Amino acid sequence: MSLQILNGARIWLCDAQGAALSSGRDATDIIGDTWGTEVAVIALPASRLTDEFFDLRTRLAGEFVQKFVNYGQTLAIVGDISAHIAASTALRDFVTESNRGRHLWFVDDLEALAARL
């Protein structure tokens, strides 16, 4: 994990390599790692999330994201998730609605995240 500045905002960038994230506990662990760093956004590579995250019927996405909301953190899922979106209208709608808010964003890369800030 590393701290980066994008458009003047402090971003906690999670490593692209590592164990798959598959539970609310994993979200809490990430939040704990950033505690006290006063970051604006936690950027998480989409490749670290399991396929179950993108299957909304599992409720994993809701559980995972709710942890960030509860702790007042903004989460950006960074990477290409087009295959998941193509397979699920519900996920497409979830991504669209999330990107309208301030707690969860789906972006293709760090440049898109920087533009969002």
Residue pairs with C-beta under 8 A, 6 or more apart in sequence:
1 12
1 13
1 14
1 15
1 33
2 12
2 13
3 10
3 11
3 12
3 13
3 37
3 39
4 10
4 11
4 13
4 110
5 11
6 110
6 113
6 114
6 117
7 114
7 117
8 117
9 40
9 41
9 117
10 37
10 38
10 39
10 40
11 39
11 40
11 41
11 42
11 43
11 76
11 113
12 33
12 34
12 37
12 39
12 41
12 42
12 43
13 43
13 110
14 30
14 42
14 43
14 44
14 45
14 48
15 45
15 48
16 45
16 47
16 48
18 48
19 48
20 48
20 49
20 50
21 27
21 30
21 44
21 48
21 49
21 50
21 53
21 64
22 49
22 50
22 52
22 53
22 60
23 60
23 63
23 64
24 63
24 64
24 66
24 67
26 64
27 63
27 64
27 65
27 67
27 68
28 67
30 42
30 44
31 42
31 67
31 68
31 71
31 73
34 42
34 73
39 73
40 74
40 117
41 73
41 74
41 75
41 76
41 105
41 113
41 117
42 68
42 73
42 74
42 75
42 76
43 76
43 78
43 110
43 113
44 75
44 76
44 77
44 78
45 78
45 79
46 77
46 78
46 79
46 80
46 81
46 106
47 79
49 77
50 60
51 84
52 58
52 60
53 60
53 61
53 64
54 61
54 81
54 84
54 88
54 91
55 88
55 91
56 62
56 88
56 90
56 91
56 94
61 94
65 75
65 98
65 103
65 104
68 74
68 75
68 103
68 104
69 103
69 104
73 103
74 102
74 103
74 104
74 105
75 103
75 104
75 105
76 104
76 105
76 106
76 107
76 113
76 116
77 104
77 105
77 106
77 107
78 107
78 108
78 109
78 110
78 113
79 108
79 109
80 108
81 95
81 106
84 91
85 91
85 92
85 95
95 106
98 104
98 105
98 106
99 105
99 106
105 113
105 116
107 113
107 116
